[in-house]
Amino acid sequence: MNASGPQLRDLRAPVGQDAHRWNTFRSEKTLVVAARTVTSTVRVLESLPALLRNDSRVGVVFAHDPTSAFDDGVLELLRDAGCRVMPWSQLDTVSPDLILSASENIDLPTGDCPVLVLPHGVGFQKLVPDSRTARTRLSGAVPDALLDAGRTWIAVSHPDQERQLLAAHPKVRGRTLVVGDPCFDELSASLPDSGAHKRAWGVPDDKRLVVLSSTWGPTSLLGRDPDLPARVLAELPYDEYRVAAIIHPNVWAAHGSWQIRTVLADALEAGLLLIPTVHAWRSALVAAQAVIGDHGSVTLYGATLGKPVLLATFGDDAVPGTAMAALGEAAPRLRPDDGLRPQIESAVADHPPGLYSDITRLAFSAPGRARARLRTVLYGLMELPEPAPTAPPVQALPCPSPPEPTVVTSWTVDSTAGSDGAGHWVITVHRRPAAVSTPFDEGTEVFRHLACAEEERDRQLTESASVITRSRHTPRAVGALSWIRDTLGRFPGCRIAAASLGRNSCLVGLRDGRTVETTVTGPAVDPGLPAAVVYTFLREGLPLDDTLVALRVGEARREDVGLRLRPSPSAAPEQR
């Protein structure tokens, strides 16, 4: 048996010397995708299906190059996508018509087929460590050794990037192709559906979604300030905001999900939405109403989509003269030592439309036409007629599948009592996850208490709680009353136990034996909110019977809450 025999058997269809014997599709051309990192592989997976749509003439195989420091996760990504994968070492045994990659740092096999390198971010705006030397290099720039073969083409999104590459690497002259950015086009087409995307992430219409975006490396948001997600969650009221984090795939590949979740444990317990590394970041960015980021491409995409942006950090590895550098000059900086909530709210309220329009024009040419241009380039390099005269459509992103809900089980609750001017009480409530709350002394007008759901696993928190709640629907009052008595008995420090009776009603039991029945107008609420109303009434010494009070959750939401003392149980026990 010769040395090539086992290799060819390992290749199987659709490539190899006798692939025609096994293939169902009669491919005229073979396209090999070089898959080296998750970031670069994702970019190809997001672009290629639309370019080859309904065309069986092109057979595609993914060649896995394991030489990157950020290789972890590539094979799982390809298998999950249903891709046909071959080892990089066997690439010399096939004869592709085109090699496509979004990673510039590949070793070309022998042969003369063309190579097309796509960008895996927005332009060439960052200096990164060079895996071949101790120096840094321009991220995305094809090394001279790859250009020396004379068969490599580089797709760029703007003519300025041609000039930038030519200044840094003279050998790129005549090897660049301006196609625009398919990812930006897709994001832009999805903006009208931003509300649907927000709801798909489990964020109600009356809550804002703030997205934290971190690139990789020591100068990134997480590299400089890994505690920032927890501090943002500590300052933004839970009933008014949700916070999500988009973390660069290289962070996941270098550190693993275990360490990321360990570092962000408090933030995750406080409700942080950790966006999956593949594809889903686009939907989260479309849904965002504010972006806190750094010098990574996701932050730049957010700005060019018109999102309010605050820069938490901006590394000195950002390249001057680029669209990213322009964003660093134009976007306001987050002041980490000042109040974060006022800065976020000011960024949203004061954000002028078109603030980053010049940066958008600097980053992307021919908006809306990138997919058509890229398909023309792709088929031209394969010397194959395009399948149809019409350009491939720019499609909006699908909404993601609902994620696993982030369950917060303990809150630090601030409440105040005031009047609406007509003699009616108004109780304003702000809840923040206890996992990230900082110590606070009550003022003269603010009451603060710790509230825990019955699912809270931290026994110390539950034993310290003034309010314990049961969100799980208890269909009969007798069951709710039994739970209230049991809870107050088990936790002597608890002053109030509140159990939901359904969508709008709950029973709030007091340590002195009284029970308040609350009814809330509007959509269903967590029992912790009417319990906060009762707690505030107790602290203010206000009457709890036959009272109608306005509940204000933050600034936007207001509901009416009816309070009625439930008659004391008779001597005869109530039957279940």
Buried (B, 14 or more C-beta within 10 A) or exposed (E): EEEEEEBBEEBEBBBBEEBEEEBEEEBBBBBBBBBBBBBBBBBBBBBBEBBBEEBEBBBBBBBBBEEBEBBBBBBEBBEEBEBBBBEBEBBEBBEBBBBBBBBBBBEBBEBEBBBBBBBBBBBBBBBBBEEEEEEEBBBBBBBEEBBEEEBBBBBBBBEBBBEBBBEEBEBBEEBBBBBBBBBBBBBBBBBEBBEBBBBBBBBEEEBBBBBBBBBBBEBBBBBBBBBBBBBBBBBBBBBBBBBBBBBBBBBBBBBEEEEBEEBBEBBBBBBBBBBBBBBBBBBBBBBBBBBBBBBBBBBBBBBBBBBBBBBBBBBEBBBEEBBBBBBBEBBBEBEBEEEBBEBBBEBBEEBEEEBBEEBBBBBBBBBBBBBBBBBBBBBBBBEBEBBEEEBBEBEBBEBBEEBEEBEBBBBBBBBBBEEEEEEEBBBBBBBBBBBBBEEEEEEEEBBBBBBBBBEBEBEEBBBBBBBBBBBEEBEEBBBBBBBBBEBBEEBEEBBBBBBBBEEBBBBBBBBEEBBBBBBBBEEEBBBBBBBBBBBBBBBEEBEBEEBEBBBBBBEEBBBEBBBBBBEEEEEEEEEE
